[in-house]
Amino acid sequence: MDQKVFVALNSDFLSFSIPTVMPAWVIDKYGSNDVLRFTKNASFPIIDFPNEVIVKVFAAGLNPLDVSMRGGYGAATLSMKRDPVNIKRSGSEFPLILGRDVSGVIMECGLDVKYFRERDEVWAAIPPWKQGSLAEFVVLSANEVSHKPKSLNHTQAAAIPYVATTAWSALVNTGGLSKDNCANKRILILGGSGGVGTFAIQMLKAWGAHVTVTCSQNAEQFVKGLGADHVVDYTSGPVEEPLSALEKFDLILDNVGGDTERWALNLLKPWSGAKYVTLVTPFLQNTDMLGIADGMMQSAATMATKALKHLIKGVHYRWGFYAPSGPALDEIREMVDAGQIQAVVDETFNFSQVPQAFEKVEKGHARGKTVVQISKGGDDL
């Protein structure tokens, strides 16, 4: 056969065999649940950098962040992260795929990827500026990915990465805790029955801490079953009153926000390095409203003012942020496979039920995580 003809036929075959579209749930604008749209023609992810991998998604976890992003939360800031030099037109993030948790199998590796191979089972927390996991495939940097725990199926595994890396960032990176310094430390978790709270309870107990949590009365047995030493019911009256009667704490993790800052820092041990870490910060709200530069300046000023105000009382005030991290997930995988941490799945939906899954998350009062099964057969691998 003529070589030119062979090359032409071969290139036609290749272009035909590599998919260009895939099924996914997307949004074309920000809004309420009715902006969610199922399509079979979402753009297939491609490897742009040699350290990236393409993952076939078997299960995706939903988080309150997904509901917030559906409504436009963080839109200006995340657009800046996606397009730092601002060369794309406004709205170029659409159609946008949500979903921050993924468990699946690697289908393709970039040239510089050494730690993973095709068909490796992996889990990851997807950065919010990237396309998400409510799709058949997703592309990620290899340093955001970790081998999935062998003791979990994909549905269970998809319940952990986002809340785990958020808790890890807040407690380890910001709070300074580790398995070596946690023994007998007194930790208070405000809002203990949601995704971050249920993970944090288990990790801190595995490290030997004494854990007190606040939650509603009907979640008390649930969080005690995860290892909580003491539970305070926030529905029975002002929660600060029973908490003030307890011995003071070494660290407080705040998943609630609101007026908790007004009283929570008084519960810390003064002049002992005790820290209050809140995951409810105005950072993205400031940058969305004021722009990147002014929003960051406003956030820095707010943070500095609050930190100084509390520092003179002998306690540390900090903001905690979600930080995707494959190495953190490596350590968490070992704890899961050692039986120290279990996946807490509140409810599972199939791929056709994504709007219902969003409604479930939006209602709040979760007992763990909401998970969407994307591909059949993933848990049989």
N, C-alpha and C positions, 0 to 999 in steps of 0.2 A: 504493500500500500504506500502511496505517496506520503512522505513524512508530514507535509503541510496539512494534508487531509486528515491524517491520524491525529495531529495536534489539535486541529479544529474540532474533530469528533470528541476527543478526550476532554477538551475544555467545556464543550457543550454538556457532556455527561456530568462533569464536576459541578457546573453551575446548576444543573438540574437536581443533583443529589443533595446539595447543601440547602437546608431549609432557609427561607427568608422571612417567614411569618410563623406565629405560634398563638395558641389560645392564651388569653389573659383577661383579667378585670382591670379596666382603666378608668380614669376620670379625664374629661376634656375641659373642665372648669372646676373651680372650687365651689363647694356648697354642701347641702345636706345629703342624705343617703341616696336621693334620686339621681345624683350625678354619676353613680357607679354604672358602668356599662361593660357587658361581656362582649368580647370580640375574638374571632379566630384569626385576625389579621394584624396582631401586634407585631412590631418589629422584633425579629430574632436577635438576641444579643450577640455582639461580636467582640473578639479579643482585640483591644486597641493597644495594650501594653504587654510586654513579654512576661510580666509577673502576674498575669490574670488567669482565672480559670472560669469555665462555663459549667454551671451546676444544673442538672435536671432536678426540678423541685418535686419532692414527694409530699411534703407537708409545710405549711406556712403558719406561723403564729401571729395573732393580731394583738395590738397594744393600744392603750388610750392615745398614744402619739399618732397612730394611723387615723383615728377619728379626727384629731386636731388638724392633721395635715390635709385631710379631705376638705376641711373647712377653710384652708388657706393659712393655717398657723405656720410661721417660719418661712413663708413663700419668698419674701424679698431676700432674706439671708441665704436660703438654700439655693436660690437662683444665682446669687453671687458666687457661691461655692462651685456650682456647676459650670459657670461661665465667668471666670474672674476678670477677663478683659472686656466683658460686656459687648461682644460682637454679635450675639444672637438677638433676635427681636423678642419683645415681651411676650410671655406665654409660651416660649419655646420648650418648656418642660412638658407640655402636653403632647400626646396622651401620656398621663403619668400613672405608673403602676405602684400601688402601695404595698405594705407588708414588710416588716423589719426582721422577722425570724425565718430561717430556712433550714430544713433538713432534707438532704438528697444525695445524689451521686454525681461525682465529677465526670463530665462527658468529654472535656477537652482542656488541655493545659497549654499555657504560653511557653515560649522557648526557655525562659529563665526559671520556670517552676521546677524545683528539685524535691520538695518535701511531699508532693502529692502526685498520684498517677490516675489515669482514667479508671473509672469504676470504683474508686475509693468512696466510701460512705462518709459524708461530712455534714457539719452543722455550722451555722454562722449567724451573726447579727449584722444586718446590712445597714450601712450609713444612710441617714435620711436624705442625702442629696443624690443617691443612686436609685435606679429603677428597682422596685421591690420584688417580693416573692410570690405575689398573687398571679403567677404566670407559670407556664410549663418549664421555662428556663430562666436563669439569671446569671449575670457575669459579675465576678467579685475579684478583688485583689487577694493573692494567696495569703497575705499576712492578716486577712480578716477571717480566714477559714481555719477550721480545726477538724481533726478526725472525730466522728460522732462516737459517743459512748456505746460500747458493744452491748451493754445491758439494757439499752432503750431502743424501742422501735422508732420509726421516723415521726410518728404523731407525737409521741412523748418528747422526743428530742427537740421538736419545733417549739415546745413550750418554754424552753430555758434560755437560749442565747441572749436575747435582748435584755431581759430582766437580770440575767446573771452578769453581763458586762456592765450594766448600769449600776447594780449593787457593788460590783467589784471596783468600779471607778470611784464610787462614793465612799466606800468603806476602806478600801486598800489605798488607792492613789491619793484621795483627799483626806480620808480619816486616819490614815497611817496604821491601820490594823493589819495583822498577819497571823498566820497559824502559830507563830512563835511568841506573840506578845498579847494574845487575847485571853489567856487563862484567868478566870475570875473577874474579868472586867465587866462592869455593869453597863449594858447597852439598852437603850429605849428606842423602839421602832414605832413611830406614829403612823398608823395605817398599816396594819400587819397582815391583812388577809388578801391583798391584791398580789399581782405578779412579783413585784420587787420585794414586797414584804415577806411573802412565803419563801422566796429563795434566800433572803438575808437571814431569816430565822434559822434555817437549816445550816447555812455556811457558818454562822457565828457559833451555833451550838457544837458543830463539828470541831471548831477551834477552841472550845472550852469556855466561852463567855456565858454570863448570866443575862438572859434576854427577857425584857418586859415589852409587851406590845399593847397598843390600843386597837380595838376593833368593836364591832357591834356584838351584842350578847349572843346572837345566834351563830356567830363565827368562833365563839370562845373555845369550844371543844376541838374545832378544826385546827386552830393555831396551836393549841396545846398538843395535839397529835403530831405536829411538826417539830415540837420540842420547846415551845415557849414556856418559860419558868413562871411568869406572872402575866395575867391578862387584866386590862382595865377596860370596862364597857363605856364607850363614849356616848351611848344613847341614854344613860341613866342620870345625866346631869353634866355640869361643867367638868370636863375630864381633868383639868389642872388640879382640882381639889384632891382627889385620891392620889394623884401622882406626886403632889407636894408632900404627902405624908410618908412617902417611901424614901429609902436611902438614896442619896444623890448619885448621878450617873457619870460615867466616863465618856460616853458618846451618845448623841441622839441623831437618828436618821429620820428625817421628816419627809414623808410621802404625801402629806395632806396640805400644807401651806395655809393660806388664809391668815387668821389671827394667831396661829400657833407661836409665831416668833415673839409675840407680846409676853408670853409666860414661859415658854419652853426652856429658854436659856437659864432661867432661875433654878432649873432642876439639875444643872451640871455642877460637878465638884469644882469649886473655884481654885485658881492658882495650882492646878495639877495637870495642865495640858489638855483638859477636857474640851471636846469639840462638838459643835452643833453643825450638822451637814444637811442642807435642804436640797431636795431635787425639784422644788417648785420655785423657779427663778424667773425674773422678768427679762432675761437676756434676749431671747428671740422676739418677744413682744416689743422691746425697745428698738431693736434693729429694724423690725418691720415698720414701726411707726415713724422712726426718726432717720432711717437710713443707716448704712453700715457704720460710718465714722461717728456720727453723732450718737447713735444707739450704743456703740461700744463705749464711748466716753461717758454716757449717762449710766450705763451698767457699772463701769469701773468706779464712778463716783459713788453710786449707791452701795456697792460692795465695800468700798474703802470706809465710808461713813459708818456702816453697820459693824464692820470688823473692829474699827477703832472704839466705837461705843461700847462694845462688849469686852474688848481686850482690857480696858481699864477696870472691868469687873472680874478679870482673871479667867475668862473663858474665850474660846476661839469660835468665830462665826465663819462658815464656809459655804460656798455653792458647790453642789455636785452636778456633774454632767455625764451623760451617756458617752462612752468611748469604745467603739468597736475594737476588738482585740482577739486575734487568733491565739496568741500565747496565753492569755487569761483563760480562754475556753479550754486550752490544753490542760491547765491545772484543774479546772472545774470538771472536765471529763474524768480525771483520776478520782475525784471525790465522788462523782456519780457512780462510777464502776466499783468503788469501794463500799457502796451502800450508804454513804453519808448524806447524800442529797437525792431526793426523789423528784420526778416531774409531777407538777400539780396541774392537771388538765381539768378545767371546769366543764367545758362543753366542746364537742367536736362537730364540725359542719363539713359537708362535701363541697366540691368546687362550684356547684350550681347555686349554693346557698350563701355566697359571700355577703350579699346585702343583709341577710338575717344575722350573720356573724357580726357585722358592724353594729346592728341594732343591739345585740347582746352586750357588746363592749361598751356602747354608748350609755346603756342603762346604769353601768357601774355596779358597785356592791359585789364584785367578783370574788370567787373562791378559787383563785388560781388563774389559769390562762384559757383563752379561746383559741382553738386550732382549726385550720382548714386543711382537709386532705385534698391535695392537688392531683396527684397521679395514683391510679389504682396499682396495687402490687408492690408499692414501695416497702411496705412492712414485711414482705415475704422474701426480700433479698437475703 
